Amino acid sequence: MTRIIQLADIHFGTENPVALEAFEATIKELEPDALAVCGDLTQRGKRSEFADARDWLDRFDIPRLVVAGNHDTPLLNIYERVVSPFERHDSYFEDLSGPVELEGAYLIGMNTSRGWQTRKNWAEGSVNLEDLESVIAEAEGPASHGKAVFLICHHPFLSPPEAPMRTATRRGRRASRRLAQSPVGFLLTGHVHAPSVTVVDDEAKSYVAVSSGTLSTRIRTRPASFNLIELKQEACDVTVYNLHGDRFVPEKPHKLSPEYNHAEPHVTAAAGPYEGSKS
Ligand SMILES: [Fe+2]
């Protein structure tokens, strides 16, 4: 069995010390094979916040994959945001940019965050379709053969149906269709600060979109949480761990079979109410 812990939106600067301490205790019990960190490690993209995030992640002596979130660019330094938005992030985390190869899984990271955009809300995601093709080429390559392939990003491609906020990831719908038709089986994301498991269908093919909650104090409608993903022979369990007091408590697992004949919500990448892209 392969066990991956998915966490997101730690937001050092507004981190939740109780959640971080409880996470450390829980991870010792769960003994995961890897950590997938889905962006927003900092609140304002400050060097001190990146340093704290790195120190904390270095407490876990297992493979880790880290991608940047929209908060991981200098908040007030417009020059840096335009010219080199993720230089700071990369100086702390480039060695954790993946891929991560495990016995049963192959993890690839892709940046969907931007320092600035030609639209009002710079916090929204944007998929570079060439980047996505590189990911898919890697997923089709020999290194990931016979393994479950995970794509790690900050922004969901389509707005998660149960999330407390709507997202509008650029080229999200096209990216979603492409992902469903590719060997990538899972898209792990953060940003919305709420956990969810959704099957995204496109013409009889699909992928599983898994959103993680936050480990920060910036909670919206749900408590601080993270996800445990367990890959078994023919199935996969996704379990949300919620912070209750000073410890994490698991919810009933989402049980995913290869046929997806389970109770998770299905959304379609081709049409429907969950439009995630305006372009
Ligand atoms: Fe975010």
Residues whose N, C-alpha, C, O or C-beta is under 5 A from the ligand:
A	BS01	LIG	D40 G69 N70 H191
